[in-house]
Amino acid sequence: MILLSVNNVSKYYSRHKALMSVTLNIPKGSVYGLLGPNGAGKSSLIRIITRITAPDEGEVLFNDEKMTVEPIARIGYLPEERGLYKKMRVDEQLLYLARLKGLSYNRAKEQLTYWTRKLEIKDWMNKKVEELSKGMQQKVQFISTVIHDPDLLILDEPFSGFDPINAAVIKQELLELKAKGKTIILSTHRMESVEELCDIIALINKGKKVLEGKVEEIRRSYRNNMYYVEGEGVLEGQENSVFNIISYCQKEGNVFEATLSTTNTANQLLAYLISKVQIRSFHEQIPTMNEIFISKVKETNE
């Protein structure tokens, strides 16, 4: 089931092509990573999805219907540039924003109580935003995004300003929201968060979609037959000729690294090494999303 469809969307600013025929299909109940370097076109796409701006070509569909005011009310948007009213009390501000999203006063109060307790900021409700730490302000901003119980969350760098503990708290909240059937678009430069949270990613560069797919499938498609071995012993230079290892080196301590040709298997390598090294651990080194991100962006920049 597709919740949000972006169909051949293009956007131009004077002579600059911000987006060129971008198509995305975002399934219900998924965490969808929207990735790309600075200036790639991610922000332009998010503005179009949220109807802040309109596309020059193409369309956006929400539940197979054109994006209008009604579906916008079912979206929670956390922009990279935060927009809280610094002179306003936290509780008043959150109630105000919840009412703008269509909640009754009583329902807004219920949601306010629920989220402020859940994120442990209830004692700060009477403070002005400017009196809060940056991390506390970020929690308030996050609550303002989810307080109306939206079906779709669009989060642009949601972990910015958080220490590792609070970043972990927000990650857990996102996983819980996904478990409840919410759909999340996550735009971030933190590739470790992408690997932890995202089911599917799309990589945009220079206004074009250059990569899309399930995270694990993408990682495995970039595998390069590299293996790490930890153990006691010494391997001599003859391994290259004996076993057809493309490259071999001893890393720090007792960690060895070997890249195989496609004619060899991991089992063959392991069987060969057993007679040479006292093995403690052995695993394939599959490229990280960060490595794939850098590689694909460089490739499409050439």
PAZAPA-4460 file (N, C-alpha, C; in steps of 0.05 Angstrom, whole numbers, plus 32768, in hexadecimal, padded with zeros to 4 digits):
% residues 302
    n_x    n_y    n_z   ca_x   ca_y   ca_z    c_x    c_y    c_z   seq   type   mol
   8011   7FE8   8000   8000   8000   8000   8012   8019   8000     1      M     A
   800E   802A   7FED   801D   8042   7FEA   800E   805A   7FF7     2      I     A
   801A   8067   800A   800D   807E   8016   8013   8098   8006     3      L     A
   802C   809C   7FFE   8033   80B5   7FF0   8041   80AE   7FD6     4      L     A
   8038   80BA   7FC0   8044   80B6   7FA6   804D   80D1   7F9B     5      S     A
   8066   80D2   7F93   8071   80EA   7F86   8076   80E2   7F69     6      V     A
   8067   80EE   7F56   8067   80E5   7F3B   8074   80FA   7F28     7      N     A
   808C   80F4   7F1F   809A   8104   7F0B   809A   8122   7F12     8      N     A
   80A2   8127   7F2B   80A2   8143   7F34   80BB   8151   7F2C     9      V     A
   80B8   8169   7F21   80CE   817B   7F19   80C9   8196   7F25    10      S     A
   80DF   81A4   7F2C   80DE   81BF   7F37   80F5   81CF   7F2D    11      K     A
   80EF   81E7   7F23   8104   81F9   7F18   8104   8214   7F27    12      Y     A
   811B   821E   7F2D   811E   8238   7F38   812F   8248   7F25    13      Y     A
   8123   825A   7F16   8131   8269   7F01   813D   8254   7EEE    14      S     A
   8158   8254   7EEB   8165   8241   7ED9   816E   8228   7EE7    15      R     A
   816A   8227   7F02   8173   8210   7F11   815D   81FA   7F13    16      H     A
   8165   81E2   7F0C   8153   81CB   7F0E   8156   81BE   7F29    17      K     A
   8144   81C3   7F3B   8146   81B8   7F56   813E   819A   7F57    18      A     A
   8129   8193   7F46   8120   8177   7F45   811A   8171   7F28    19      L     A
   8121   8159   7F20   811C   8151   7F04   810E   8135   7F03    20      M     A
   80F4   8136   7EFE   80E4   811D   7EFB   80E9   8109   7F11    21      S     A
   80E6   8111   7F2A   80EA   80FF   7F40   80D0   80F0   7F46    22      V     A
   80D3   80D6   7F49   80BC   80C4   7F4F   80C3   80B3   7F67    23      T     A
   80B2   80B4   7F7C   80B5   80A4   7F94   809A   8098   7F9B    24      L     A
   809B   8080   7FA6   8083   8073   7FB0   8089   806A   7FCD    25      N     A
   807B   8075   7FE0   8082   8071   7FFC   806C   8060   8009    26      I     A
   8073   8047   8011   805F   8035   801C   8055   803D   8038    27      P     A
   803C   8037   803E   8031   803B   8058   8041   802B   806D    28      K     A
   8045   8037   8084   8051   8029   809A   806F   8025   8097    29      G     A
   807C   8034   8085   8099   8031   8081   80A8   804A   808A    30      S     A
   80C2   8046   808E   80D4   805D   8093   80E4   8060   8079    31      V     A
   80E0   8076   806B   80EB   807B   8051   8101   8090   8053    32      Y     A
   8119   8089   804D   8130   809C   804F   8133   80AC   8036    33      G     A
   8132   80C6   8038   8136   80D8   8022   8152   80E4   8025    34      L     A
   8164   80DB   8015   8180   80E1   8018   818B   80F2   8001    35      L     A
   81A1   8100   8007   81AF   810F   7FF2   81C1   8124   7FFE    36      G     A
   81D6   812C   7FEF   81E7   8141   7FF9   81D9   815C   7FFB    37      P     A
   81E6   816F   8007   81DA   818A   8008   81D5   8195   7FEC    38      N     A
   81BE   81A0   7FE8   81B7   81AC   7FCD   81AE   8197   7FB9    39      G     A
   81A8   817F   7FC2   81A0   816A   7FAF   8183   816D   7FA6    40      A     A
   8172   817A   7FB6   8157   817D   7FAE   8143   8172   7FC3    41      G     A
   814D   8167   7FD9   813C   815B   7FED   8128   816F   7FF9    42      K     A
   8133   8187   8000   8121   819B   800D   810C   81A5   7FF9    43      S     A
   8113   81A7   7FE0   8100   81AF   7FCC   80E9   819B   7FC9    44      S     A
   80F1   8181   7FCB   80DD   816C   7FC9   80CB   816C   7FE1    45      L     A
   80D6   816F   7FF9   80C6   8170   8011   80B3   8188   8011    46      I     A
   80BB   819E   8007   80AA   81B6   8005   8092   81B0   7FF3    47      R     A
   8097   81A1   7FDD   8082   819B   7FCB   806E   8187   7FD7    48      I     A
   8079   8173   7FE5   8067   815F   7FF2   8055   816D   8007    49      I     A
   8060   8180   8016   8050   818E   802A   8041   81A6   8020    50      T     A
   8042   81AA   8006   8033   81C0   7FF8   803C   81DB   8000    51      R     A
   8055   81DD   8009   8060   81F8   800E   8066   8205   7FF3    52      I     A
   806E   81F5   7FE0   8071   81FE   7FC4   8063   81EA   7FB2    53      T     A
   8060   81F1   7F99   8053   81DF   7F86   8067   81D5   7F71    54      A     A
   8064   81BD   7F67   8076   81B3   7F52   8071   81C2   7F38    55      P     A
   8085   81C4   7F27   8081   81CF   7F0C   8077   81B9   7EFA    56      D     A
   807E   81A0   7F00   8074   8189   7EF1   806F   8172   7F05    57      E     A
   805C   8160   7EFE   8057   8149   7F0F   8043   814E   7F24    58      G     A
   803E   813A   7F35   802A   813C   7F4A   8032   812B   7F62    59      E     A
   8025   8132   7F79   8028   8122   7F92   800D   8118   7F9A    60      V     A
   800C   80FE   7F9F   7FF3   80F1   7FA7   7FF5   80E6   7FC4    61      L     A
   7FE0   80EA   7FD3   7FDE   80E0   7FEF   7FC7   80CD   7FF0    62      F     A
   7FCC   80B3   7FF4   7FB7   809F   7FF3   7FA9   80A0   7FD8    63      N     A
   7FB9   80A2   7FC2   7FAF   80A2   7FA7   7F9E   80BB   7FA0    64      D     A
   7F9E   80CF   7FB1   7F90   80E8   7FAB   7FA3   80FF   7FAB    65      E     A
   7F9D   8113   7F9B   7FAE   812A   7F99   7FB1   8138   7FB4    66      K     A
   7FC9   8141   7FBA   7FCF   814E   7FD3   7FBF   8168   7FD5    67      M     A
   7FAE   816A   7FEA   7F9E   8182   7FEE   7FA1   8189   800C    68      T     A
   7F90   819C   8015   7F92   81A6   8030   7F8B   818F   8044    69      V     A
   7F78   817E   803D   7F70   8169   804F   7F86   8155   8055    70      E     A
   7F94   814A   8041   7FAA   8138   8048   7FC1   8146   8056    71      P     A
   7FC5   815F   8050   7FDB   816E   805E   7FD7   816D   807C    72      I     A
   7FBE   816D   8085   7FB8   816C   80A2   7FC0   8151   80AE    73      A     A
   7FC5   813D   809D   7FCD   8122   80A6   7FEC   811F   80A5    74      R     A
   7FFA   8135   80A0   8017   8135   809F   8023   8144   80B6    75      I     A
   8038   8139   80C2   8048   8148   80D5   8063   814D   80C9    76      G     A
   806B   8167   80C9   8083   816F   80BB   8096   817C   80CF    77      Y     A
   80AE   8171   80D1   80C3   817C   80E2   80D9   8187   80D0    78      L     A
   80D9   81A1   80CB   80EE   81AC   80B9   8109   81AD   80C6    79      P     A
   811D   81AF   80B5   8139   81B1   80BF   813C   81CB   80CE    80      E     A
   8131   81E0   80C3   8132   81FA   80D1   811A   81FB   80E4    81      E     A
   811F   81FA   80FE   810A   81F8   8111   80FA   8213   8113    82      R     A
   80E1   8211   811B   80D0   8229   811B   80BF   822D   8133    83      G     A
   80CA   822A   814B   80BB   822F   8163   80BA   824D   816A    84      L     A
   80A5   8254   8178   80A3   8270   8181   80B1   8272   819C    85      Y     A
   80C8   827F   819C   80DA   827F   81B3   80CF   828D   81CC    86      K     A
   80BD   82A0   81C8   80B3   82AF   81DF   8099   82A2   81EA    87      K     A
   8090   828D   81DE   8077   8281   81E5   807C   8269   81F8    88      M     A
   806A   8265   820B   806C   824E   821D   8069   8234   820D    89      R     A
   8077   821F   8217   8077   8205   8209   805A   81FA   8207    90      V     A
   804C   81F9   821D   8031   81ED   821C   801E   81FC   820A    91      D     A
   801F   8217   820C   800E   8227   81FB   8014   8223   81DD    92      E     A
   802D   8221   81D7   8036   821E   81BC   802D   8203   81B0    93      Q     A
   8031   81EE   81BF   8029   81D3   81B5   800B   81D1   81B2    94      L     A
   7FFC   81DC   81C5   7FDF   81DC   81C2   7FD6   81EB   81AA    95      L     A
   7FE2   8202   81A5   7FDC   8213   818E   7FE1   8204   8174    96      Y     A
   7FF8   81F7   8172   7FFF   81E9   815A   7FED   81D0   8156    97      L     A
   7FE5   81C3   816C   7FD3   81AC   8169   7FB7   81B5   815F    98      A     A
   7FAE   81CC   8169   7F94   81D6   8161   7F95   81DE   8143    99      R     A
   7FAC   81E9   813A   7FAE   81F0   811E   7FAC   81D7   810C   100      L     A
   7FB4   81C0   8117   7FB2   81A7   8107   7F96   819A   810A   101      K     A
   7F83   81A7   8117   7F68   819E   8118   7F5F   818F   8131   102      G     A
   7F71   818D   8145   7F69   817E   815D   7F56   8190   816E   103      L     A
   7F43   8183   817C   7F33   8192   818F   7F45   8199   81A7   104      S     A
   7F3C   81AC   81B7   7F4C   81B4   81CE   7F51   819D   81E1   105      Y     A
   7F3C   818D   81E6   7F40   8177   81F9   7F53   8162   81EE   106      N     A
   7F50   815C   81D4   7F62   8148   81C7   7F7F   8153   81C6   107      R     A
   7F82   816D   81C2   7F9D   8179   81C2   7FA9   8177   81DD   108      A     A
   7F99   817B   81F2   7FA4   8179   820E   7FAC   815C   8214   109      K     A
   7F9C   8148   820B   7FA4   812C   820F   7FBE   8126   8201   110      E     A
   7FC1   812E   81E8   7FD9   8129   81D9   7FF2   8137   81E6   111      Q     A
   7FED   814F   81EF   8002   815E   81FC   800C   8150   8215   112      L     A
   7FFA   8146   8225   8001   8138   823E   8010   811E   8237   113      T     A
   8006   8110   8223   8012   80F6   821B   802F   80FA   8212   114      Y     A
   8034   810D   8200   804E   8110   81F4   8062   811D   8207   115      W     A
   8059   8130   8217   806C   813D   8229   8075   812A   823F   116      T     A
   8063   8118   8248   806B   8104   825B   807E   80EF   824E   117      R     A
   8077   80E8   8235   8086   80D3   8227   80A3   80DC   8222   118      K     A
   80A6   80F6   821B   80C1   8100   8216   80CD   810F   822E   119      L     A
   80C0   810C   8245   80CB   8116   825E   80D1   8134   825E   120      E     A
   80BE   8144   8254   80C1   8161   8255   80A9   816F   8262   121      I     A
   8099   815F   8271   8081   816B   827D   8088   8182   8290   122      K     A
   809F   8180   829E   80A6   8194   82B1   80AE   81AF   82A4   123      D     A
   80B1   81AF   828A   80BA   81C6   827B   80A3   81D5   826D   124      W     A
   808A   81CC   8271   8074   81D6   8262   806F   81F4   8266   125      M     A
   8075   81FE   827E   8070   821A   8284   8087   822D   827C   126      N     A
   809C   8221   8271   80B3   8231   8268   80AF   823C   824C   127      K     A
   80BC   8253   8247   80BC   825D   822C   80D1   824C   821C   128      K     A
   80CD   824A   8202   80DF   823A   81F1   80FC   8243   81F4   129      V     A
   8100   825E   81F5   811B   8268   81F6   8129   8261   8210   130      E     A
   811B   8258   8224   8127   8250   823D   8130   8233   823D   131      E     A
   812A   8224   8228   8131   8208   8227   814C   8204   8219   132      L     A
   8158   81EE   821F   8171   81E6   8211   8169   81DF   81F5   133      S     A
   817E   81DC   81E4   8178   81D6   81C8   816B   81BA   81C5   134      K     A
   8175   81A7   81D5   8169   818D   81D5   814C   818C   81DD   135      G     A
   8145   819C   81F2   8129   819E   81FB   8118   81AB   81E5   136      M     A
   8123   81C0   81D8   8114   81CD   81C2   810F   81B9   81AC   137      Q     A
   8122   81A8   81A7   811E   8194   8192   8108   8180   8199   138      Q     A
   8106   8179   81B3   80F1   8167   81BB   80D6   8175   81B7   139      K     A
   80D4   818F   81BE   80BB   819D   81BA   80B4   819E   819C   140      V     A
   80C8   81A3   818B   80C3   81A3   816F   80B9   8188   8165   141      Q     A
   80C5   8173   816F   80BC   8158   8167   809F   8153   8170   142      F     A
   8098   815B   8188   807C   8158   8192   8069   8168   8180   143      I     A
   8071   817F   8178   8060   818F   8167   805A   8182   814C   144      S     A
   806D   8170   8144   806A   8161   812B   8057   814A   812D   145      T     A
   8056   813D   8144   8047   8124   8147   802E   8127   8158   146      V     A
   8029   813F   8164   8014   8142   8177   7FF8   813D   816B   147      I     A
   7FF4   8142   8151   7FDA   813E   8145   7FD6   8122   8139   148      H     A
   7FE9   8110   8140   7FE7   80F4   8138   7FE5   80F1   811A   149      D     A
   7FF9   80FB   810B   7FF8   80FB   80EE   7FFD   80DF   80E3   150      P     A
   7FF4   80DA   80CA   7FF9   80C1   80BC   8015   80C1   80B0   151      D     A
   801E   80D8   80A7   8038   80DA   809A   8049   80EF   80A9   152      L     A
   8061   80E7   80B0   8075   80F9   80BD   808B   80FE   80A9   153      L     A
   8092   8118   80A6   80A9   811F   8095   80BD   812D   80A7   154      I     A
   80D3   8121   80AC   80E7   812A   80BF   8101   8131   80B1   155      L     A
   8108   814A   80B3   8121   8154   80A6   8136   8158   80BC   156      D     A
   814A   8147   80BC   815F   8147   80D1   8154   8147   80ED   157      E     A
   8144   8133   80F4   8137   8133   810E   8149   8130   8126   158      P     A
   8162   8127   8122   8174   8122   8138   8187   8139   813D   159      F     A
   8185   814E   812E   8196   8165   8131   8192   8172   814C   160      S     A
   81A8   8176   815B   81A6   8183   8175   81A3   8170   818C   161      G     A
   819F   8156   8187   819B   8143   819C   81B6   8136   81A4   162      F     A
   81B9   8131   81BE   81CF   8120   81C7   81C9   8103   81C0   163      D     A
   81DC   80F0   81C2   81D7   80D4   81BB   81C0   80C8   81CA   164      P     A
   81BC   80CF   81E3   81A6   80C3   81F3   818B   80CB   81E8   165      I     A
   8188   80E5   81E4   816E   80EF   81DA   8169   80E8   81BC   166      N     A
   817F   80E6   81AD   817C   80DC   8191   8171   80C0   8191   167      A     A
   817B   80AF   81A4   8171   8094   81A6   8154   8093   81AE   168      A     A
   814B   80A6   81BF   812F   80A8   81C8   811E   80AE   81B0   169      V     A
   8126   80C1   819F   8116   80C8   8187   8115   80B1   8173   170      I     A
   812C   80A3   8170   812C   808C   815E   8117   8077   8168   171      K     A
   8116   8073   8182   8103   805F   818D   80E7   8068   8188   172      Q     A
   80E2   8083   818B   80C7   808D   8186   80BF   8089   8169   173      E     A
   80D2   808C   8156   80CC   8088   813A   80C5   806B   8134   174      L     A
   80D4   8059   8141   80CE   803C   813D   80B3   8035   8148   175      L     A
   80AB   8042   815E   8091   803C   816A   807B   8048   8158   176      E     A
   807F   805F   814C   806C   806B   813A   8069   805A   8121   177      L     A
   807F   804F   8117   807D   803D   8100   806D   8024   8107   178      K     A
   8072   8019   811F   8063   8001   8128   8045   8007   812A   179      A     A
   803E   801F   812E   8021   8027   812F   8016   802C   8113   180      K     A
   8026   8029   80FE   801D   802C   80E3   8022   8047   80D7   181      G     A
   8031   8058   80E5   8038   8072   80D9   804D   806F   80C4   182      K     A
   804C   8082   80B1   8060   8082   809B   8072   809A   80A0   183      T     A
   808C   8095   809C   80A0   80AA   80A3   80B3   80AE   808C   184      I     A
   80B6   80C7   8084   80CB   80CF   8071   80E1   80DC   8082   185      I     A
   80F9   80D0   8080   810F   80D9   8091   8125   80E4   807F   186      L     A
   812B   80FE   8081   8141   810A   8072   8157   8110   8086   187      S     A
   816E   8104   8082   8184   8107   8095   819E   8101   8087   188      T     A
   81B4   810D   8093   81CF   8106   8089   81DC   80F1   809C   189      H     A
   81CE   80E9   80B0   81D9   80D5   80C2   81D3   80B9   80B7   190      R     A
   81E7   80AD   80AA   81E2   8094   809D   81DE   807D   80B0   191      M     A
   81E9   807F   80C9   81E4   806A   80DC   81C6   8069   80E4   192      E     A
   81B9   8081   80E4   819C   8081   80EA   818C   8076   80D3   193      S     A
   8196   8079   80BA   8189   806E   80A3   8189   804F   80A5   194      V     A
   81A0   8044   80AC   81A2   8027   80AF   8191   801C   80C6   195      E     A
   818F   802B   80DB   8180   8022   80F2   8161   8024   80EE   196      E     A
   8159   8038   80DF   813C   803F   80DE   812E   803A   80C3   197      L     A
   813C   803E   80AD   812F   803F   8093   812A   8023   8087   198      C     A
   8113   8020   807B   810D   8008   806C   8116   800C   804F   199      D     A
   8111   8023   8044   8116   802A   8028   8124   8045   8028   200      I     A
   8135   8049   8014   8142   8063   8011   8140   806C   7FF3   201      I     A
   8140   8086   7FEF   8144   8091   7FD5   815B   80A6   7FD7   202      A     A
   816E   80A5   7FC5   8184   80B7   7FC5   8180   80CB   7FAD   203      L     A
   817F   80E4   7FB4   817C   80F9   7FA0   8196   8109   7F9D   204      I     A
   819F   810D   7F85   81B7   811E   7F80   81B2   812E   7F67   205      N     A
   81B8   8148   7F69   81B5   815B   7F53   8199   815A   7F48   206      K     A
   8185   8157   7F5A   8169   8158   7F52   815E   813F   7F46   207      G     A
   816E   812A   7F45   8165   8110   7F3A   8166   80FA   7F4E   208      K     A
   8153   80E7   7F4C   8155   80CF   7F5D   816A   80BD   7F50   209      K     A
   817E   80B6   7F5F   8194   80A6   7F54   8195   808A   7F61   210      V     A
   8186   8086   7F76   8186   806B   7F83   816D   8069   7F94   211      L     A
   8161   8051   7F93   8149   804C   7FA4   8147   802F   7FAA   212      E     A
   813E   8027   7FC1   813A   800B   7FC8   813B   8006   7FE5   213      G     A
   8137   7FEC   7FEC   8138   7FE4   8008   8155   7FE6   8012   214      K     A
   8159   7FEE   802B   8174   7FF4   8035   8186   7FDB   8033   215      V     A
   817C   7FC4   803D   818D   7FAC   803D   8193   7FA2   8021   216      E     A
   817F   7FA5   800F   8184   7F9C   7FF3   8199   7FAE   7FE6   217      E     A
   8198   7FC8   7FEB   81AC   7FDB   7FE0   81C7   7FD4   7FEB   218      I     A
   81C9   7FD0   8005   81E4   7FCA   8011   81EF   7FB0   8005   219      R     A
   81DF   7F9C   8002   81E9   7F83   7FF7   81F0   7F85   7FD9   220      R     A
   81E2   7F96   7FCB   81E9   7F9A   7FAF   8204   7FA7   7FAB   221      S     A
   820E   7FB4   7FC0   8228   7FC1   7FBE   823E   7FB1   7FCC   222      Y     A
   8238   7F98   7FD3   824C   7F87   7FE0   8264   7F83   7FCD   223      R     A
   827C   7F81   7FD9   8294   7F81   7FC9   82A7   7F6A   7FD0   224      N     A
   829B   7F55   7FDC   82AB   7F3D   7FE3   82C2   7F43   7FF6   225      N     A
   82BE   7F56   8008   82D3   7F5C   801C   82CC   7F4E   8037   226      M     A
   82DF   7F42   8043   82DB   7F33   805C   82F0   7F3C   8071   227      Y     A
   82E6   7F3D   808A   82F8   7F43   80A0   82FC   7F29   80B1   228      Y     A
   8315   7F25   80B8   831B   7F0E   80C9   832B   7F17   80E1   229      V     A
   8322   7F0F   80F9   8331   7F16   8111   833C   7EFC   811C   230      E     A
   8356   7EFC   8122   8362   7EE4   812C   8380   7EE6   8131   231      G     A
   838C   7ED1   813B   83A8   7ED0   8140   83B7   7EC3   812A   232      E     A
   83CD   7ECE   8121   83DD   7EC1   810C   83E8   7ED6   80F8   233      G     A
   83F7   7ECC   80E5   8403   7EDD   80D1   83FE   7ED1   80B5   234      V     A
   83F5   7EE2   80A3   83F1   7EDA   8087   8407   7EE6   8077   235      L     A
   8413   7ED6   8065   8429   7EE0   8055   841E   7EEA   803A   236      E     A
   842F   7EF7   802B   8427   7F03   8011   841E   7EEF   7FFC   237      G     A
   8424   7ED4   8000   841D   7EC0   7FEC   83FF   7EBC   7FEA   238      Q     A
   83EF   7EC7   7FFD   83D2   7EC2   7FFC   83C6   7ECC   7FE1   239      E     A
   83D0   7EE1   7FD7   83C5   7EEC   7FBE   83C6   7ED7   7FA8   240      N     A
   83DD   7ECA   7FA4   83E0   7EB7   7F8F   83D3   7E9C   7F96   241      S     A
   83D4   7E95   7FAF   83C9   7E7B   7FB7   83AB   7E7A   7FB6   242      V     A
   839E   7E90   7FBF   8381   7E8F   7FC2   8373   7EA3   7FAF   243      F     A
   8381   7EB1   7F9F   8374   7EC4   7F8C   8365   7EDA   7F9C   244      N     A
   8372   7EE4   7FB2   8367   7EFA   7FC0   836E   7F14   7FB1   245      I     A
   835A   7F24   7FAC   835F   7F3D   7F9D   8371   7F4F   7FAE   246      I     A
   836A   7F53   7FC7   837B   7F63   7FD8   837A   7F58   7FF4   247      S     A
   8390   7F5B   8003   8392   7F51   801E   83A4   7F63   802E   248      Y     A
   839C   7F69   8047   83AD   7F78   8058   83A6   7F72   8075   249      C     A
   83B9   7F76   8087   83B5   7F73   80A3   83AE   7F8E   80AE   250      Q     A
   8396   7F91   80BB   838E   7FAA   80C6   8399   7FAC   80E3   251      K     A
   838C   7FBE   80F3   8396   7FC1   810E   8394   7FA8   811E   252      E     A
   83A8   7FA3   812F   83A8   7F8B   8140   83A7   7F72   8130   253      G     A
   8394   7F60   8137   8392   7F46   812A   837B   7F44   8117   254      N     A
   8374   7F5A   8109   835F   7F5B   80F6   836A   7F5A   80DA   255      V     A
   8361   7F47   80C9   836A   7F45   80AE   8352   7F4C   809B   256      F     A
   8359   7F57   8084   8345   7F5F   8071   834C   7F52   8056   257      E     A
   8338   7F45   804A   833D   7F38   8030   8326   7F3E   801D   258      A     A
   832C   7F45   8004   8318   7F49   7FF0   831C   7F33   7FDB   259      T     A
   8306   7F24   7FD7   8308   7F0D   7FC5   8300   7F13   7FA9   260      L     A
   8309   7F02   7F96   82FF   7F03   7F7B   82E4   7EF5   7F7B   261      S     A
   82D5   7EF8   7F66   82BA   7EEC   7F65   82BC   7ECE   7F61   262      T     A
   82D3   7EC3   7F5C   82D6   7EA6   7F59   82D9   7E98   7F74   263      T     A
   82DC   7EA6   7F8A   82DF   7E9A   7FA4   82C7   7EA0   7FB5   264      N     A
   82C2   7E8F   7FC9   82AC   7E92   7FDB   82B6   7E97   7FF7   265      T     A
   82A5   7EA0   8009   82AC   7EA5   8025   82B4   7E8A   8032   266      A     A
   82A6   7E75   802C   82AD   7E5B   8037   82C9   7E52   802F   267      N     A
   82D0   7E56   8016   82EB   7E4F   800D   8300   7E60   801B   268      Q     A
   82FB   7E79   801F   830E   7E8A   802D   8311   7E81   804A   269      L     A
   82FA   7E7C   8057   82FB   7E73   8073   830A   7E59   8076   270      L     A
   8305   7E46   8064   8313   7E2C   8065   8331   7E30   8061   271      A     A
   8339   7E42   8050   8355   7E47   804B   8363   7E54   8064   272      Y     A
   8354   7E67   8070   8360   7E76   8087   8362   7E65   80A0   273      L     A
   8351   7E52   80A3   8352   7E41   80BB   836D   7E35   80C0   274      I     A
   837B   7E2D   80AA   8395   7E21   80AD   83AB   7E35   80B2   275      S     A
   83A5   7E4F   80AF   83B9   7E64   80B1   83B6   7E75   80CA   276      K     A
   839D   7E78   80D3   8398   7E8C   80E8   8385   7E7F   80FC   277      V     A
   8389   7E86   8116   8376   7E7E   812B   8360   7E92   812B   278      Q     A
   8349   7E8B   811F   8333   7E9E   8119   8322   7EA3   8132   279      I     A
   831D   7EBD   8138   830A   7EC4   814D   82F0   7ECE   8141   280      R     A
   82F1   7EDC   812B   82D8   7EE5   811E   82DD   7EE8   8100   281      S     A
   82C7   7EE5   80F1   82C9   7EE6   80D4   82AE   7EF1   80CA   282      F     A
   82AF   7F07   80BA   8296   7F12   80B0   829B   7F22   8096   283      H     A
   8285   7F23   8086   8286   7F32   806D   8282   7F50   8074   284      E     A
   8291   7F61   8068   828E   7F7E   806D   827D   7F8A   8056   285      Q     A
   8263   7F8B   805C   8250   7F97   8048   8252   7FB5   804A   286      I     A
   8254   7FC4   8034   8256   7FE1   8035   823F   7FEE   8045   287      P     A
   8246   8002   8054   8232   8011   8063   8222   8024   8051   288      T     A
   820C   802E   805A   81FD   8042   804B   820D   805B   8047   289      M     A
   821E   8062   805A   822F   807A   8057   8243   8076   8040   290      N     A
   824F   805E   803E   8262   8059   8028   8253   8059   800D   291      E     A
   823B   804D   800D   822C   804C   7FF4   8223   8068   7FEC   292      I     A
   821A   8078   8000   8212   8094   7FFB   8229   80A4   7FED   293      F     A
   8241   80A2   7FF9   8258   80B1   7FEE   825F   80A7   7FD3   294      I     A
   825F   808D   7FCF   8266   8081   7FB5   8252   808A   7F9F   295      S     A
   8238   8088   7FA5   8224   808E   7F91   8224   80AC   7F8A   296      K     A
   8227   80BD   7F9E   8228   80DA   7F99   8240   80E1   7F87   297      V     A
   8257   80D6   7F8E   826F   80DB   7F7D   826B   80D1   7F61   298      K     A
   825E   80BA   7F5E   825A   80AE   7F44   8247   80C0   7F33   299      E     A
   8232   80CB   7F3F   821F   80DB   7F30   8229   80F8   7F2D   300      T     A
   823E   80FF   7F3B   8249   811A   7F37   825E   811B   7F20   301      N     A
   8267   8103   7F18   827B   8102   7F03   826F   8108   7EE7   302      E     A
***
